[in-house]
Each structure stands twice: as structure tokens, then as C-alpha cells.
Amino acid sequence: MLSCFAHTRSKQVASDHLRVRFGAMTRELGFVDLLQGELGDLFDQAFALPTSDPQYRSNRLQPGALSLEWSFSEAELDALRFEFQPFDPTLAGEERLRRTVRALARIVQGYHGRDLAERFMSAVQRVSAAESKLNFGAFVGLVQRPRCDDEFKIYVECDPEDPALLSSELSNIAGTVPHFVSVAVCTSSVSQRIYYICRDGLRAMDLEAVCAALGMSHRFPGLLMTMLELTEGHFHLPPNSVLLGIRRHGKESELKVELVCGSAMSPDGLIDRIDRLLQPTSVAPFRRWVTMICPETVGTLPARVVSVNASASQPPRLSVYAAEPWIE
């Protein structure tokens, strides 16, 4: 009986399976299901194949799994957050970017009006790489909040040699280049964060100069201790295992250090290490989130990235990114 159910579920169209998952999470959190209208159409196009179709494994967002990522943030304990790679898994990056920008601009206009949609389009055009240099093209993100200030995001592949994206604050870290840019739209604003990949690896102590340049020297000790706990004491992290994200809020900047599981961090015991680092008020929401992601196998969260966020006004806080558990 159980094997028959598993076989039937593996043949199910992925969007049907994921819509059930999303619906259960929105009910748990008391939200309205946003996978309606054009956003739902975009979601369905991304997951039109059977859940177990091997084409999904080649996606660039979560290689080897479905092209969807769930995330938890200490900064927003009551939010539902996810990202996905839109359209067919095999679509060329340049075509995915074109289609995604058009589709998301319509969605933004429907929710937030034409002015914000035009500002969104302009921001994306400024940071996109030339089509000849695209790999994945674009990803889509959604942050759903209880007070209806929902946020739509696009993650855009950028040109690693674009001088407009280079950061003087990271000049002391060799081999660090722009990787992608997130452009986020909520009720009244458009914001962006530039992500840099550390191609030559990262010496954790080098972040002291970065924190100083960003006006948050006092946050470096906490940031370092959090990173050392996650990486089990490693001061030197391997090539391509760390991303550094910088976002500016007026005069204040935020630094986000993303650590890749399996290279910067060992997956063994990772959930316990995260538990120890969370603020006391974050522990229960995090465990509820883990249970929602892995209802059948609690404790085996397929975490792929853990990030540490800090700014001058905010101490280090964690975000956790997990793949959708694969269904055979």
C-alpha cells in the first residue's frame, strides 16, 4: 500500500504536489494562498513535469533536487519565504531572464501598481549581464508576511566584470567578483542586494576590514564567532564556498555571509549548531519551519546554505535555505 502511494506520488505533476505543500504552510501560518493568477501560472510553468522527472536535477538553483528552495530568516520569524527557478528546467539563461522579467513585472504591477513595476524593470536592466554571458538567467522569490506587505524578488545573473557592481569594501579579499543581484519589490519600495562569490576562498579574519569599511566594526566579533560555530572552527574556507551580499539602507549597510553546506560547512550536526546559535525567541519558529519542510522525516532537513546577516544596528542573525525533499 505504501509503495503504491509513493509510486503514484512520484508520477504526480510537481506543481500539484508543491501547491499542496504551499497550501498547508499558508494555512499553518494563517496566510492567504498567493499562488493564484499570474504568479500561480508562473509557478505551474516551472513545475509542469512529473515530480520525479530527472530534468529537474540539472536546475541551477538546487542542483540534484527540485528547482525550489525554502528559507527561514531570524529577521522575519512569521514570514513564509521561498525561491524557484521559473520555466522549463532546460531553458537557456537568456530566454529565462527575458520571460521572467516580463512575467514578474506584470505580477508587480498587479499587486503594487505601474510605478513600482517600471522601477523594478529599470533596476533589473541596470544589473543584468549581457545575454552572451548568462548561465542560469534568473530566479524568482516570494516573501509572504502576515500584514500583507508581500515581497516579490528576482535574482538576476550579473556580469562579474561590471565596474558598476564592484565593491571597494571587498577590495582586500582576492578573487571576489559579482555573482548575482537580487531586486526586491514590496508595497512602496524597490531595493537590491549584490552578491559576490569568493572564487579563491575566504579567510574569515579578512571580514574585519570589510565590517570596518561598512561602518559596523563592532559587529565583527559576533559575526566571526557565529561563522566559526557553523564551520566547526575553520578560519580558511574553500574556493566558491562563500558568498558575500551587500545591501544598503540609506546610510546603513548590511553584510550577509552565505556559507555553502558540504564545502564551507559539514552537514553532520548542522541543525544542532544552528539551534545553539539562534536567539531564544527564534528557536520555536525555526523548529516549526523544519517540521513544515520535512513533515515525514523531521531532523533530516536538506539544508544547502546558512547565512549570517549583520548591520550596524542589528547583531548577527541567521537565515537557512533548504531544498525541497526529493521524491522518487
C-alpha positions in Angstrom: 0.0 0.0 0.0 2.7 2.4 1.0 4.9 1.6 -2.1 1.9 2.1 -4.3 1.2 5.5 -2.8 4.9 6.5 -3.2 4.8 5.4 -6.9 1.6 7.4 -7.5 3.1 10.5 -5.9 6.3 10.3 -7.9 4.2 10.4 -11.1 2.3 13.5 -9.9 2.9 16.8 -11.7 5.3 18.7 -9.5 3.2 21.9 -9.4 0.3 19.9 -7.9 2.5 18.4 -5.2 4.1 21.7 -4.4 0.8 23.6 -4.3 -0.5 21.1 -1.7 2.7 21.8 0.3 2.4 25.5 -0.1 -1.3 25.5 0.8 -0.5 23.5 4.0 2.1 26.0 5.0 0.0 29.1 4.4 -2.8 27.5 6.5 -0.3 26.7 9.3 0.8 30.4 9.3 -2.6 31.9 8.7 -1.9 33.4 5.3 -3.9 33.6 2.0 -2.5 31.3 -0.7 -0.8 33.6 -3.2 -0.3 31.0 -5.9 -3.2 32.4 -7.9 -3.4 34.4 -11.1 -0.2 35.2 -12.9 2.0 34.1 -10.0 0.3 30.8 -10.0 0.7 30.5 -13.8 4.4 31.2 -13.5 4.7 28.6 -10.7 2.8 26.0 -12.8 5.1 26.5 -15.8 8.1 26.0 -13.6 6.8 22.7 -12.3 4.9 21.2 -15.2 6.8 17.9 -15.3 6.2 14.9 -13.0 7.7 15.3 -9.5 10.4 12.6 -10.2 11.4 13.8 -13.6 15.3 13.8 -13.8 15.3 17.1 -15.8 14.7 18.9 -12.5 18.1 17.7 -11.2 20.0 19.9 -13.6 18.5 23.1 -12.4 20.9 25.8 -11.2 19.0 26.8 -8.0 19.1 23.5 -6.2 21.1 21.0 -8.4 20.1 17.4 -7.8 16.7 18.4 -6.3 13.5 20.1 -7.4 14.2 23.7 -8.6 12.6 25.2 -5.4 14.2 26.5 -2.2 12.5 27.1 1.2 14.1 29.7 3.5 13.8 30.7 7.2 15.0 34.1 8.5 15.5 35.2 12.1 14.7 38.7 10.8 11.2 37.6 9.9 10.1 34.8 12.1 6.5 34.8 10.9 7.1 35.0 7.2 6.8 32.3 4.5 9.8 32.5 2.1 10.7 30.5 -1.0 12.6 30.9 -4.3 12.2 28.9 -7.5 13.7 28.7 -11.0 11.0 29.7 -13.4 10.0 28.0 -16.7 11.4 24.8 -18.1 14.5 23.4 -16.3 16.4 23.2 -19.6 15.6 26.7 -20.8 18.6 28.8 -21.8 19.6 31.5 -19.3 19.0 34.5 -21.7 15.4 33.3 -22.5 14.7 32.6 -18.9 15.7 36.1 -17.9 13.6 37.7 -20.6 10.5 35.7 -19.8 10.9 36.1 -16.0 11.3 39.9 -16.1 8.2 40.2 -18.3 6.1 37.9 -16.1 7.3 39.4 -12.8 6.7 43.0 -14.0 3.1 42.1 -14.7 2.8 40.5 -11.3 4.3 43.5 -9.5 2.0 45.9 -11.4 -1.0 43.8 -10.4 -0.1 43.9 -6.7 1.8 47.3 -6.4 1.0 49.4 -9.4 2.6 50.6 -12.6 5.2 53.0 -11.0 6.8 50.2 -8.9 6.7 47.9 -11.9 8.6 50.4 -14.0 11.1 51.0 -11.2 11.6 47.3 -10.9 12.2 46.9 -14.7 14.7 49.7 -14.6 16.6 48.2 -11.7 16.8 44.8 -13.4 18.1 46.3 -16.6 20.9 48.1 -14.8 22.3 45.0 -13.3 21.7 42.2 -15.8 24.7 40.7 -17.7 24.8 40.7 -21.4 22.9 37.8 -22.9 26.0 36.1 -24.2 27.3 35.8 -20.6 24.2 34.3 -19.0 24.1 30.9 -17.3 21.0 30.5 -15.1 19.5 33.9 -16.1 17.1 34.5 -13.2 15.3 33.0 -10.2 12.1 34.3 -8.5 11.5 34.8 -4.8 8.4 35.4 -2.7 8.3 36.6 0.9 4.7 36.4 2.4 4.1 38.3 5.6 1.1 38.3 8.0 0.4 42.0 7.5 0.1 41.6 3.7 3.3 43.5 2.8 4.3 40.7 0.4 7.6 41.0 -1.3 8.5 39.8 -4.8 12.1 39.2 -5.8 14.1 38.4 -8.8 17.7 37.1 -8.6 19.5 38.3 -11.8 22.7 36.9 -13.1 25.2 39.7 -13.5 28.5 40.4 -15.3 31.4 39.6 -12.9 33.4 42.3 -14.7 30.8 45.0 -14.5 32.6 48.0 -12.9 29.4 49.5 -11.6 29.0 46.4 -9.4 32.5 46.2 -8.0 32.7 46.9 -4.2 35.6 48.9 -2.7 34.7 47.4 0.7 35.7 43.9 -0.6 39.0 45.0 -2.2 41.1 43.2 0.4 39.6 39.8 -0.5 41.3 38.4 -3.5 39.2 36.7 -6.2 35.9 38.1 -5.1 33.6 39.1 -8.0 29.9 40.0 -8.5 27.8 36.8 -9.0 24.2 37.9 -9.0 21.9 40.7 -7.8 18.5 40.4 -6.0 16.0 43.1 -6.8 13.1 43.1 -4.3 9.7 44.9 -4.5 7.3 45.5 -1.7 4.5 47.9 -1.0 6.4 51.2 -1.6 10.0 50.4 -2.4 12.5 48.7 -4.7 15.7 47.5 -3.1 18.7 45.5 -4.2 21.5 43.3 -2.8 24.6 42.5 -4.7 26.1 39.0 -4.1 29.8 38.4 -4.6 31.4 34.9 -4.8 34.7 34.2 -3.2 36.4 32.3 -6.0 39.7 31.9 -4.2 38.1 31.1 -0.8 37.8 33.3 2.3 40.0 34.0 5.3 37.4 34.7 8.0 39.7 37.3 9.6 39.5 39.4 6.3 35.9 40.2 7.2 37.2 42.5 9.9 38.3 45.1 7.3 35.0 44.6 5.4 33.0 45.3 8.6 35.1 48.4 9.2 34.5 49.7 5.7 30.8 49.2 6.1 30.7 51.1 9.4 30.0 48.0 11.6 33.3 47.2 13.2 31.6 46.4 16.5 29.7 43.5 14.8 32.8 41.6 13.6 33.4 39.6 16.8 29.9 38.3 16.8 30.0 37.6 13.1 33.2 35.7 13.4 32.1 33.6 16.4 28.9 32.7 14.5 30.8 31.7 11.4 33.3 29.6 13.5 30.4 27.8 15.2 28.8 26.9 11.8 32.1 25.9 10.2 33.3 24.0 13.3 36.3 26.3 13.8 37.5 26.8 10.2 39.2 30.2 9.6 40.0 29.4 6.0 37.1 28.4 3.7 37.5 26.7 0.3 37.1 28.4 -3.1 33.5 29.0 -4.2 32.1 28.0 -0.8 31.2 31.6 0.4 29.0 34.4 -1.0 29.1 37.9 0.4 26.0 40.0 0.0 25.9 43.8 0.5 22.7 45.8 0.7 22.4 49.5 1.6 19.6 51.1 3.6 20.1 54.8 3.2 23.3 55.5 5.2 23.5 52.0 6.7 24.8 48.8 5.0 24.1 45.2 5.7 26.6 42.4 5.2 25.3 38.9 4.5 27.8 35.9 4.6 26.4 32.8 2.9 28.1 29.5 3.7 27.5 26.6 1.4 26.7 23.3 3.1 29.1 20.5 2.1 32.1 22.8 1.4 32.1 25.7 3.9 30.2 23.6 6.5 29.7 19.9 7.2 26.1 18.8 7.1 26.6 16.5 10.0 25.2 18.0 13.1 24.4 21.3 11.3 20.8 21.6 12.7 22.1 21.3 16.2 24.7 24.0 15.6 22.0 26.3 14.1 19.9 25.6 17.2 22.7 26.7 19.5 23.2 30.0 17.6 19.5 31.1 17.3 18.1 33.8 19.6 15.8 32.3 22.2 12.8 33.8 20.5 13.8 32.2 17.2 14.1 28.5 18.3 10.4 27.6 18.3 9.6 29.3 14.9 12.7 27.6 13.4 11.6 24.1 14.7 8.1 24.7 13.4 9.6 25.6 10.0 11.8 22.5 9.9 8.7 20.4 10.7 6.8 22.1 7.8 9.6 21.4 5.4 10.2 17.8 6.5 6.9 16.6 7.9 7.8 12.9 7.4 11.4 13.0 8.4 11.9 15.7 11.0 15.6 16.2 11.7 16.8 15.4 8.1 16.4 19.0 6.8 18.2 19.2 3.4 19.9 22.5 4.3 22.0 23.8 1.4 23.1 27.3 2.7 23.2 29.1 6.0 23.7 32.9 6.0 24.8 35.3 8.7 23.4 38.8 8.4 24.6 41.8 10.3 24.5 45.6 10.2 25.5 48.5 12.4 22.1 48.5 14.1 21.4 44.7 14.1 23.5 41.9 15.6 24.2 38.7 13.6 21.1 36.8 12.6 20.7 33.6 10.7 18.9 32.6 7.6 18.6 28.9 6.5 18.0 27.8 2.9 16.8 24.2 2.2 15.9 22.2 -0.8 12.5 20.6 -1.3 13.0 17.0 -0.3 13.3 14.8 -3.4 10.5 12.4 -4.2 11.5 9.2 -6.1 
